Amino acid sequence: MTFSGKKLSVSTMAESVPNSPDYDNESGVSPTTEYMPRSAINLSPKKNLVARIVDGFRPHPSYYQRDYSIRKGGNYDVEGANNNLADTPLSRKLKGRHLQMIAIGGSIGSGLFVGSGVALATGGPGALLVAYLLIGSMLYCTIHALGELSITFPVAGSFAAYSSRFLDPAWGFAMGWNYVIAWLVTVPLEIIAATLALNYWGSTIPVVVWITMFWVIIIGLNMFGVKGYGEGEFVFSIIKVVAVISFIILGVVLNIGGGPGGAYLGGTFWHVPGAFANGFKGLCSVFANAAFSFSGAELVGMAAAETANPRKSLPSAIKQVFWRITLFYIVSLTLVGVIVPYNDPRLYGNSTVDARASPFVIAILNAGIEVLPDIMNVVIMISVLSVGNSAVFGASRTLVSLAQQGQAPKFFAFVDRKGRPLAGIALTAIFGLLSYAGIASATVQSHIFTWLLAICALSVIFTWTSICACHIRFRMAWRLHGHSIKELAFTSQAGLIGSYAGLVLNFLVLCTQLWISIFPLGSDPSVSTFFSTYLCVPVILSCYLGYKLWFKTKWIKLEDIDLATGRRELDLAALLADEREERASWPAWKRFYKLFC
């Protein structure tokens, strides 16, 4: 075969392979290819657009080469499951900027913009601040623990897989399916929520049109692969972050009397009607709202498996959780508590996405500003779509992880050549069709909304509890195997104490919610009230006990925990030494900055 008068033989092609003696790895050329035209090197003809699209939907070559049964001698093969998770066919196209915005704005949604209004009315501004501080502190410890695990083991499924690896495969099965179910029902929940948000303007366009449009947007973004999810979240998060920062500035101005009304408020509403409503039970009732508001923060850990270099990108993203908790939640909700009284009847609203029930909107209306409420409703609707986008990502990736561990049907492990988990995306798309129940009457719509929300209400608390437990077990096994924390590329700023604190706080939240579900605030005990709060608990216990009894799994001993499989860089000593030497040369201001960013 001859190109431009130069003969190209099989031996010549072999010599041009990277890492061969004649190949220059720095320049990327070899003596045999230096003067060849690009067309001569690429021997296969370029496919047209349609052919490339069709080819992208074909299964990844690894799909048929793996054993997904994960059984060894009738028992669950943890090592085989870890091997499947380590070499994931998922695309690694997320960049640092994607992770930054997923970490900063990923959990900012209707829970903050609207749900905080119900929390304010239920507990008062004091309870609102205390509850969000406690849940925020718990989340800080949890996300840092997750960051340490995800950077060390950037595997598919992240925290869902860690439960099988460090605790018990049966608990991993329960946690994985708990997380999948929570996100599956979130897709129709958020689409219905987006249509309800349109009621603010009294839209005359049929609801079915809006449902279809929102469904196409959410599923369509994820059909562009992980980069579609990343770019979508990047844009959504920028909008949400700008909205929160703008409100903080506006809130300060309104509190000191800079609004059209010109009245100075200060801490008036902390005295009249008061700082706390409904006492201790009111405070406990706010915990669920706070947890729901922060849910989704753990997705940054799941994104590690689809990041080109998580060791470089993820630490900075994990540290951003401090600013998200402090600036976007604590500061904004402190301002909400001083410019909106908790006894304002508008706080209860007609739905969880009723913009008129948003304390942010109420504060603006009280100041007599006309245009901003419409803008805030747009932000609320974008936030709802952002959560729907994250729901498809979270459910589909967890399904891949479960299938690769033999804990879900094999076809859910299907990943195409573009790195898209098509089977998982298809299932979330099917569940998204439940949103067409939104065309039903308001009563039916309310019942569907309530029970879909009940399924995923406390699931995130169980997820966070498992993350803390996995981190504790990892550190214990790491020490038992003779390792030092200096060998880790990233360590939790909260440390092992933070994980124990997170574990205890998560358990206490579950206990308080059990009390509230049995003896609800302002009403008599009832079965429907109990299950509307605690429905996910029997689901989790059924999954755990059923799997454990059927497969007879055992609690994994510390000495049997696998600390090698799934680590992309096993020899970090030289890299970490260079990085520590570089950090030592930084000025004091930069070391302080890098502590939080």
ZANU-383783 format. One line per field, with one value per residue (C-alpha): residue in three letters; x, y negated, z negated. Coordinates in pm, 1 decimal. Each point is the difference from the previous one (the first is absolute). Example, Ala and Ser with C-alpha at 12.3 -4.5 7.8 and 13.67 -1.06 7.14 Angstrom:
<recs>
res <- Ala,Ser
px <- 1230.0,137.0
py <- 450.0,-344.0
pz <- -780.0,66.0
</recs>
This chain:
<recs>
res <- Met,Thr,Phe,Ser,Gly,Lys,Lys,Leu,Ser,Val,Ser,Thr,Met,Ala,Glu,Ser,Val,Pro,Asn,Ser,Pro,Asp,Tyr,Asp,Asn,Glu,Ser,Gly,Val,Ser,Pro,Thr,Thr,Glu,Tyr,Met,Pro,Arg,Ser,Ala,Ile,Asn,Leu,Ser,Pro,Lys,Lys,Asn,Leu,Val,Ala,Arg,Ile,Val,Asp,Gly,Phe,Arg,Pro,His,Pro,Ser,Tyr,Tyr,Gln,Arg,Asp,Tyr,Ser,Ile,Arg,Lys,Gly,Gly,Asn,Tyr,Asp,Val,Glu,Gly,Ala,Asn,Asn,Asn,Leu,Ala,Asp,Thr,Pro,Leu,Ser,Arg,Lys,Leu,Lys,Gly,Arg,His,Leu,Gln,Met,Ile,Ala,Ile,Gly,Gly,Ser,Ile,Gly,Ser,Gly,Leu,Phe,Val,Gly,Ser,Gly,Val,Ala,Leu,Ala,Thr,Gly,Gly,Pro,Gly,Ala,Leu,Leu,Val,Ala,Tyr,Leu,Leu,Ile,Gly,Ser,Met,Leu,Tyr,Cys,Thr,Ile,His,Ala,Leu,Gly,Glu,Leu,Ser,Ile,Thr,Phe,Pro,Val,Ala,Gly,Ser,Phe,Ala,Ala,Tyr,Ser,Ser,Arg,Phe,Leu,Asp,Pro,Ala,Trp,Gly,Phe,Ala,Met,Gly,Trp,Asn,Tyr,Val,Ile,Ala,Trp,Leu,Val,Thr,Val,Pro,Leu,Glu,Ile,Ile,Ala,Ala,Thr,Leu,Ala,Leu,Asn,Tyr,Trp,Gly,Ser,Thr,Ile,Pro,Val,Val,Val,Trp,Ile,Thr,Met,Phe,Trp,Val,Ile,Ile,Ile,Gly,Leu,Asn,Met,Phe,Gly,Val,Lys,Gly,Tyr,Gly,Glu,Gly,Glu,Phe,Val,Phe,Ser,Ile,Ile,Lys,Val,Val,Ala,Val,Ile,Ser,Phe,Ile,Ile,Leu,Gly,Val,Val,Leu,Asn,Ile,Gly,Gly,Gly,Pro,Gly,Gly,Ala,Tyr,Leu,Gly,Gly,Thr,Phe,Trp,His,Val,Pro,Gly,Ala,Phe,Ala,Asn,Gly,Phe,Lys,Gly,Leu,Cys,Ser,Val,Phe,Ala,Asn,Ala,Ala,Phe,Ser,Phe,Ser,Gly,Ala,Glu,Leu,Val,Gly,Met,Ala,Ala,Ala,Glu,Thr,Ala,Asn,Pro,Arg,Lys,Ser,Leu,Pro,Ser,Ala,Ile,Lys,Gln,Val,Phe,Trp,Arg,Ile,Thr,Leu,Phe,Tyr,Ile,Val,Ser,Leu,Thr,Leu,Val,Gly,Val,Ile,Val,Pro,Tyr,Asn,Asp,Pro,Arg,Leu,Tyr,Gly,Asn,Ser,Thr,Val,Asp,Ala,Arg,Ala,Ser,Pro,Phe,Val,Ile,Ala,Ile,Leu,Asn,Ala,Gly,Ile,Glu,Val,Leu,Pro,Asp,Ile,Met,Asn,Val,Val,Ile,Met,Ile,Ser,Val,Leu,Ser,Val,Gly,Asn,Ser,Ala,Val,Phe,Gly,Ala,Ser,Arg,Thr,Leu,Val,Ser,Leu,Ala,Gln,Gln,Gly,Gln,Ala,Pro,Lys,Phe,Phe,Ala,Phe,Val,Asp,Arg,Lys,Gly,Arg,Pro,Leu,Ala,Gly,Ile,Ala,Leu,Thr,Ala,Ile,Phe,Gly,Leu,Leu,Ser,Tyr,Ala,Gly,Ile,Ala,Ser,Ala,Thr,Val,Gln,Ser,His,Ile,Phe,Thr,Trp,Leu,Leu,Ala,Ile,Cys,Ala,Leu,Ser,Val,Ile,Phe,Thr,Trp,Thr,Ser,Ile,Cys,Ala,Cys,His,Ile,Arg,Phe,Arg,Met,Ala,Trp,Arg,Leu,His,Gly,His,Ser,Ile,Lys,Glu,Leu,Ala,Phe,Thr,Ser,Gln,Ala,Gly,Leu,Ile,Gly,Ser,Tyr,Ala,Gly,Leu,Val,Leu,Asn,Phe,Leu,Val,Leu,Cys,Thr,Gln,Leu,Trp,Ile,Ser,Ile,Phe,Pro,Leu,Gly,Ser,Asp,Pro,Ser,Val,Ser,Thr,Phe,Phe,Ser,Thr,Tyr,Leu,Cys,Val,Pro,Val,Ile,Leu,Ser,Cys,Tyr,Leu,Gly,Tyr,Lys,Leu,Trp,Phe,Lys,Thr,Lys,Trp,Ile,Lys,Leu,Glu,Asp,Ile,Asp,Leu,Ala,Thr,Gly,Arg,Arg,Glu,Leu,Asp,Leu,Ala,Ala,Leu,Leu,Ala,Asp,Glu,Arg,Glu,Glu,Arg,Ala,Ser,Trp,Pro,Ala,Trp,Lys,Arg,Phe,Tyr,Lys,Leu,Phe,Cys
px <- 0.0,147.7,-88.3,182.5,271.1,69.3,-66.0,-202.6,40.5,-132.3,341.4,6.2,-339.8,116.0,299.2,-236.7,-180.9,38.9,260.9,184.2,377.2,-39.7,-294.2,51.6,-257.9,44.0,-44.9,-241.0,179.0,242.5,256.8,-250.5,-287.1,175.7,-54.1,-320.3,-320.5,-279.0,-210.9,276.1,10.6,-377.7,-63.8,-372.6,-233.5,-183.6,-365.6,-279.5,-198.4,-290.5,236.6,192.9,-321.2,-122.4,340.9,-0.2,-308.8,170.9,106.1,339.3,233.7,38.3,-373.8,30.8,335.5,-100.0,-157.2,-287.4,-122.5,255.9,-28.4,287.1,-85.0,-357.7,111.8,19.0,336.6,100.4,332.3,-171.2,-247.2,282.4,183.3,-309.7,-45.4,365.2,14.3,-316.7,-91.9,-165.4,144.4,252.1,-79.1,-91.8,238.7,92.9,-245.9,-285.8,86.9,33.0,-351.1,-150.2,150.0,-100.7,-344.8,-98.5,-221.4,-143.8,-360.3,-361.9,91.9,185.5,-211.7,-345.8,37.5,175.9,-328.7,-183.7,296.2,-15.1,-373.9,40.6,296.6,61.3,324.0,195.1,-93.7,70.1,352.3,76.7,-131.7,189.1,318.5,-21.4,-85.8,261.9,266.7,-99.8,17.5,341.5,138.7,-179.2,111.7,361.7,-14.3,-148.3,271.9,274.0,-163.4,-80.9,350.4,154.3,-252.6,-161.0,-224.8,-343.5,-281.0,219.8,-171.6,-247.0,296.2,194.0,-270.4,54.6,376.5,46.2,-316.7,-220.9,-111.5,-357.1,17.0,159.1,-293.0,-248.9,180.7,44.1,-364.9,-113.9,196.5,-123.5,-365.4,35.6,135.6,-243.2,-301.6,172.4,-13.2,-384.1,-10.7,214.7,-176.9,-333.7,161.5,119.0,-354.3,-137.9,250.2,-166.8,-320.1,164.8,-66.4,-331.8,120.1,-275.6,217.7,-114.8,195.1,74.8,206.8,214.3,44.4,118.6,238.5,154.9,29.4,181.4,238.9,94.7,43.5,155.7,277.8,101.9,-4.3,298.2,192.8,168.1,113.8,-364.0,-78.1,312.3,-67.8,-366.5,90.3,270.0,-254.3,-277.3,235.7,130.9,-358.5,-83.6,318.8,-52.1,-361.3,101.7,283.1,-233.7,-260.2,261.1,95.7,-367.2,-81.8,263.8,-127.8,-363.5,89.0,176.1,-286.2,137.2,-310.7,-284.2,-182.0,304.1,-83.7,290.0,-65.9,312.0,-90.4,-362.6,-148.7,223.2,-190.1,-346.4,-137.5,316.5,299.8,-162.7,-339.6,-140.8,292.2,228.0,-239.6,3.6,381.0,-7.0,-250.8,243.1,273.8,-178.2,-31.9,368.5,107.6,-219.4,153.0,354.8,-75.8,194.5,324.7,138.7,-17.2,341.6,144.4,-182.2,137.1,356.1,-22.2,-66.0,270.1,325.7,216.5,-200.0,316.2,48.5,-359.3,-196.2,180.6,-80.4,-363.7,-34.2,134.5,-267.0,-261.2,112.8,-98.9,-323.5,-110.5,124.0,-82.3,-292.0,-193.4,95.9,39.2,-303.1,-227.6,118.3,-112.1,-329.2,-62.9,47.4,-204.7,-296.4,-206.5,-66.7,-374.4,-47.1,-286.1,150.8,288.8,-208.9,-95.4,-178.2,295.2,370.8,83.4,-257.3,211.8,-250.6,94.2,371.3,131.4,233.8,-298.8,-202.7,288.2,15.3,-378.9,-0.9,258.6,-231.4,229.6,-211.6,225.2,231.1,-263.0,-39.4,377.2,13.7,-270.2,211.8,292.7,-223.8,-108.7,362.6,92.7,-270.1,128.5,353.7,-111.0,-170.3,323.6,193.0,-263.2,58.5,375.8,-16.9,-247.7,166.0,353.9,-112.6,-180.8,322.4,183.6,-261.5,-0.9,379.5,-14.1,-263.2,-263.7,-217.6,-91.4,296.1,-156.1,28.9,378.2,-44.1,221.8,39.2,319.8,-59.7,-2.4,-376.8,-186.9,-292.1,-197.7,5.8,-93.0,-286.1,-139.7,9.2,-167.5,-279.5,-48.7,-4.3,-319.3,-175.8,10.0,-295.0,-204.7,41.9,-290.6,-231.4,-211.3,167.9,-99.2,146.2,307.3,49.8,-23.9,250.2,237.1,-23.6,72.5,276.9,163.6,-52.6,205.5,308.9,-52.7,256.8,201.9,279.6,45.4,66.7,243.2,193.7,3.4,149.1,268.2,116.6,-1.5,198.2,260.2,44.4,42.9,240.3,224.0,-1.6,95.0,260.6,171.6,-31.2,180.1,292.7,-76.8,28.7,-240.8,299.9,-30.1,-345.0,-34.4,-275.3,-109.5,-322.5,43.9,-247.1,202.2,-122.6,-163.1,-211.2,-125.9,-97.3,-176.3,-177.3,-107.3,-147.4,-175.0,-153.3,-128.6,-148.0,-180.1,-153.6,-113.5,-157.9,-180.8,-135.4,-141.3,-149.2,-153.2,-169.2,-105.7,-27.5,-0.5,-349.4,-195.0,-89.0,207.8,-101.1,132.5,6.4,198.2,251.1,63.1,7.2,308.9,156.8,-93.8,358.9,97.4,-204.1,114.7,367.1,-45.3,-184.4,281.3,270.1,-157.3,-126.1,340.2,186.2,-225.3,-3.6,373.0,121.9,247.7,229.8,135.8,339.1,289.1,258.4,280.8,-202.8,-76.5,148.7,215.9,158.5,-261.5,-132.7,285.4,116.5,339.9,139.8,345.3,-68.9,309.7,204.3,-297.0,-112.2,356.2,33.5,-338.8,79.6,331.8,-182.1,-258.7,275.1,130.7,-338.9,-47.6,-228.7,-292.7,0.3,13.9,-299.9,-186.3,65.5,-137.0,-350.1,25.9
py <- 0.0,-337.8,-356.0,-300.8,227.7,156.4,366.6,81.1,358.5,185.6,-24.5,-375.2,-39.6,197.5,-228.0,-296.8,129.8,-218.6,118.9,196.5,-67.2,-214.1,-203.2,-346.4,-16.1,-375.4,-110.0,279.5,88.8,267.1,9.5,188.2,-244.5,-334.3,-90.3,192.5,-191.4,45.6,191.7,255.7,71.5,39.9,303.9,41.5,-219.8,-269.2,84.6,-241.8,-162.8,248.6,297.8,-148.5,-60.6,355.3,142.4,-196.2,191.6,336.4,171.7,-68.3,295.0,78.0,68.1,354.4,73.1,-18.1,238.0,-179.7,298.0,-76.0,338.5,209.9,333.2,-112.7,-311.8,-362.8,-74.8,-342.7,4.7,71.2,-282.7,-242.3,98.8,-73.0,-339.8,-95.7,25.4,-190.5,-68.1,-327.9,-301.8,-212.5,-341.4,-210.4,-288.5,-198.6,-280.4,253.1,145.3,-348.0,-99.4,339.6,-38.7,-365.7,-8.1,365.5,2.8,-350.3,56.3,-33.2,128.0,-326.9,-237.1,128.3,278.2,-238.7,-191.3,298.8,55.7,-365.1,23.0,330.0,-79.2,-374.2,-177.9,138.4,360.8,-60.9,-116.8,271.8,282.7,-110.3,-52.1,353.0,164.5,-215.0,106.9,362.0,-42.4,-165.2,305.7,239.1,-159.4,-19.6,369.2,72.8,-208.6,205.2,326.1,-123.1,-130.1,322.0,224.9,-188.3,291.8,16.7,-37.2,-172.2,13.8,270.9,225.9,-94.3,154.0,337.7,-41.5,-115.9,113.5,278.4,81.2,25.7,-354.6,-114.2,155.3,-179.1,-335.0,27.8,75.5,-254.5,-264.7,117.4,1.3,-344.8,-147.8,194.2,-152.7,-339.2,-27.4,-13.4,-189.2,-281.9,-11.4,-36.2,-262.1,-196.6,-6.5,-111.4,-286.8,-124.4,-62.6,-318.5,-157.1,175.7,159.0,93.5,249.2,359.8,169.0,300.6,-224.1,-124.9,352.1,127.1,-291.8,40.0,378.4,-46.7,-258.2,216.1,325.9,-178.8,-154.7,343.2,149.1,-222.9,208.1,-111.5,-319.2,-89.3,44.2,-195.8,-291.3,-9.6,-13.2,-256.9,-240.1,78.2,-43.5,-335.5,-128.8,130.2,-135.2,-344.7,2.5,84.4,-255.6,-264.8,77.3,-23.8,-348.2,-96.9,148.7,-209.9,-312.5,74.0,75.3,-332.1,-192.6,-46.6,130.4,-202.7,9.6,-131.8,172.0,128.8,358.4,113.9,292.5,-101.7,329.9,194.1,-175.8,-30.7,258.0,165.0,220.8,340.7,139.6,328.2,59.1,304.0,191.9,-292.1,17.7,376.5,-51.2,-235.1,269.0,182.2,-322.3,-75.6,350.3,-20.5,-338.7,138.9,324.0,46.8,-130.8,354.4,15.9,-165.3,325.9,205.8,-227.7,97.7,321.5,-211.7,-259.7,8.6,-66.0,11.7,-31.8,-350.9,-114.7,144.9,-145.7,-357.0,93.2,176.2,-304.9,-216.1,163.8,-234.3,-305.7,156.8,69.5,-328.4,-249.2,143.6,154.3,-147.4,-361.2,-1.9,171.6,-231.9,-289.8,176.8,26.3,-373.9,-132.6,244.0,78.9,369.6,-60.9,-131.9,217.1,-4.0,224.7,319.0,-46.0,252.5,223.7,53.4,-215.2,-276.4,-311.9,-204.1,212.4,-67.3,-217.6,-152.5,-111.3,-109.2,-220.2,-163.9,-51.5,-148.9,-251.4,-100.1,113.4,119.0,169.2,214.9,258.6,105.2,35.3,208.4,231.5,58.5,88.6,240.8,169.8,29.0,147.1,263.2,98.2,13.7,252.7,204.6,-2.1,119.6,267.1,163.9,-11.9,141.4,279.6,117.8,9.5,180.6,258.7,63.3,48.1,241.5,203.9,19.9,138.0,257.3,-181.3,-105.0,162.8,19.0,-224.5,-297.8,32.6,-90.0,-296.7,-105.2,-107.1,-362.1,96.5,-43.2,245.5,31.0,262.1,-214.5,-315.0,191.2,110.6,-354.1,-121.1,254.4,-110.4,-357.1,83.1,18.1,-378.0,11.5,58.2,-375.2,-43.6,155.8,-198.1,-203.8,256.1,296.8,-204.5,-87.4,365.9,113.3,-280.1,84.0,371.9,-42.9,-242.0,247.2,268.2,-219.9,-218.0,160.3,206.2,-257.7,31.2,373.0,-77.1,-249.5,241.1,273.2,-236.7,-82.7,367.9,95.5,-268.5,124.0,358.6,-109.1,-186.0,297.1,241.9,-245.1,-13.3,376.5,64.7,-215.9,-312.9,-363.2,-282.3,-177.3,253.1,-132.2,-258.2,-178.5,27.2,-120.2,-332.0,121.7,320.2,317.7,-201.6,-178.7,331.0,119.1,-333.0,28.6,355.6,-105.9,-308.0,199.7,258.3,-271.8,-153.4,340.4,31.5,-347.3,68.2,326.1,-198.3,-262.8,265.4,174.6,-321.1,-260.4,-369.6,-148.4,321.7,337.0,313.6,183.8,277.6,-221.2,-270.2,257.5,152.9,-337.7,-73.8,341.5,201.3,53.2,176.3,319.0,0.1,-7.9,264.8,228.8,-29.7,60.0,295.3,161.2,-13.8,111.8,299.9,105.2,-32.0,49.2,-286.3,-77.7,-315.4,-61.4,35.7,-277.4,229.8,106.0,-352.6,-60.6,-314.1,35.3,63.1,-316.3,-232.3,-166.9,-92.2,257.8,-159.6,-349.2,-44.5,-199.8,-207.4,-87.9,-84.4,-247.4,-154.3,-36.9,-163.3,-241.7,-82.2,-66.5,-278.4,-175.5,-327.8,4.1,-160.6,270.9,281.6,-154.0,-41.6,361.4,117.3,-102.0,-4.0
pz <- 0.0,100.5,-105.1,149.1,135.0,-338.9,-65.1,-313.2,-118.9,-302.2,-165.5,69.5,-163.8,-304.3,-36.9,-20.8,-306.7,-312.3,-252.9,271.6,35.6,311.8,-125.4,-148.6,-278.4,-51.6,359.7,91.3,324.1,108.6,280.6,214.4,-45.9,-18.5,364.2,64.3,69.8,-260.1,252.8,33.9,-373.5,-42.2,219.9,-72.9,206.3,-195.5,-62.7,71.9,-282.0,4.5,-5.6,-292.9,-194.7,61.4,-85.7,-327.8,-119.2,37.1,-323.1,-145.9,77.0,-371.5,-35.2,138.7,-162.1,-365.8,-245.9,-171.0,-201.6,-278.3,-166.6,-132.3,-158.8,-52.6,-192.1,103.7,164.3,-135.2,185.4,332.9,-60.3,-80.7,319.8,209.2,-164.2,36.7,378.2,82.2,364.5,-103.9,178.1,-192.2,146.5,-302.6,-60.4,-306.0,76.6,21.9,-340.3,-149.2,102.3,-83.7,-348.2,-46.4,158.3,27.6,-308.3,36.3,103.5,-99.6,-348.2,-64.6,204.3,-105.2,-258.1,-236.3,-21.0,-150.4,-233.2,-109.7,-68.9,-187.2,-223.1,15.8,97.5,-298.0,75.0,368.5,-75.1,-258.3,219.5,309.9,-203.4,-142.2,332.8,172.8,-249.6,50.0,376.6,-22.2,-181.7,235.8,326.9,-114.0,-94.4,342.4,164.7,-163.4,112.6,351.7,69.4,-129.6,176.7,294.3,94.2,159.3,-250.5,-259.8,-341.0,107.3,84.9,-314.6,-220.9,170.2,-19.1,-360.0,-181.6,134.5,359.5,-128.2,-138.2,326.1,188.3,-225.7,23.3,376.5,71.1,-260.0,187.9,340.2,-108.6,-155.5,324.9,222.5,-175.9,-8.9,381.6,26.0,-328.8,136.4,337.4,-179.0,-223.1,302.9,142.2,-336.2,0.5,318.3,-196.5,-122.8,340.8,61.0,324.4,247.5,189.4,-69.9,-279.5,218.8,230.9,-287.5,-140.9,338.6,44.4,-346.0,45.3,332.3,-149.4,-299.5,193.3,298.4,-209.7,-127.0,349.8,72.5,-252.4,-318.4,172.0,68.6,-368.9,-96.3,234.2,-103.5,-368.2,71.5,151.9,-251.4,-295.6,122.6,21.3,-349.4,-156.7,154.6,-126.6,-359.1,-9.7,143.7,-266.2,-276.5,119.2,34.4,-341.0,-172.7,175.8,-95.9,-363.4,-52.4,159.8,349.9,180.2,150.0,-335.3,-183.8,-333.5,-211.1,-116.6,-183.3,-229.4,-50.0,116.3,-242.9,-282.9,154.1,80.2,-143.3,80.0,-52.2,95.1,-137.4,-236.4,24.5,224.1,243.2,8.0,65.9,281.9,174.8,15.5,284.4,201.0,-53.6,106.8,311.1,86.6,-18.3,187.5,322.5,-148.8,4.3,381.3,21.3,-134.3,261.4,272.3,-97.6,206.3,310.8,-62.7,192.3,-306.9,-325.8,-209.0,142.2,56.1,-290.3,-306.8,99.4,71.9,-335.5,-184.3,164.2,-223.7,-279.9,206.0,120.1,-358.0,-144.2,273.0,191.8,-288.6,-336.1,114.3,231.8,-254.8,-278.1,217.6,76.9,-375.2,-57.9,293.3,0.6,-315.3,-57.5,-45.8,353.9,139.5,351.5,-110.6,21.1,367.0,220.6,90.8,-64.0,302.9,-42.6,54.2,-198.4,-305.8,41.8,-283.0,257.6,210.5,-304.8,-116.2,343.7,13.2,-351.2,121.7,286.5,280.6,292.9,257.9,-216.2,-107.8,364.2,33.7,-320.0,134.2,311.8,-228.5,-195.0,323.4,118.5,-339.3,37.8,345.2,-140.3,-261.5,272.9,201.0,-306.2,-66.3,339.8,-55.7,-353.3,76.7,322.8,-146.0,-314.1,213.7,194.1,-327.5,-135.0,321.7,5.0,-354.3,93.3,-207.4,294.1,334.9,238.5,264.9,-236.6,41.4,368.0,82.5,361.8,174.3,-99.0,-367.3,-44.4,-228.5,240.8,-193.9,-313.9,191.6,168.0,-337.6,-139.3,320.3,-51.0,-360.7,125.2,188.8,-337.9,13.6,238.7,-314.3,-30.0,242.9,-260.6,-245.1,-270.8,-266.1,189.5,85.1,-367.0,-108.9,265.3,-93.2,-371.9,39.2,253.6,-243.2,-286.5,177.7,19.9,-310.0,-232.7,247.6,8.7,-378.7,40.1,283.5,-211.3,-296.1,218.8,136.0,-353.8,-99.8,313.4,-72.0,-356.3,118.4,274.5,-245.6,-238.8,280.0,134.8,-337.7,-51.5,329.5,-112.7,202.6,-106.7,88.2,155.7,282.6,91.6,277.6,-194.6,-361.4,-155.5,-179.6,-262.9,-41.7,-163.2,-279.8,261.6,137.6,-348.5,-60.5,336.9,-82.0,-335.4,141.6,286.3,-249.0,-221.0,299.3,80.9,-362.3,-6.1,326.9,-142.2,-292.3,231.5,228.2,-295.0,-178.2,278.6,-72.6,-19.7,75.8,-145.5,71.1,317.6,223.0,308.5,-180.8,-124.3,341.9,175.5,-211.6,-62.3,308.8,116.8,-325.8,53.9,364.6,-105.7,-270.6,242.5,256.5,-259.8,-180.4,320.8,170.2,-312.6,-62.2,366.0,71.6,-360.2,20.2,-291.8,-158.6,162.1,-243.0,-15.8,110.5,306.1,126.6,346.9,-6.1,345.1,269.1,159.6,-91.5,321.1,-142.6,-237.7,-25.8,-126.7,-214.7,252.7,119.9,-351.9,-106.9,288.1,-78.6,-371.0,87.8,228.7,-268.6,-252.0,225.4,20.2,-188.8,-304.8,182.9,268.0,-256.2,-177.5,331.3,102.8,-333.8,112.2,380.9
</recs>
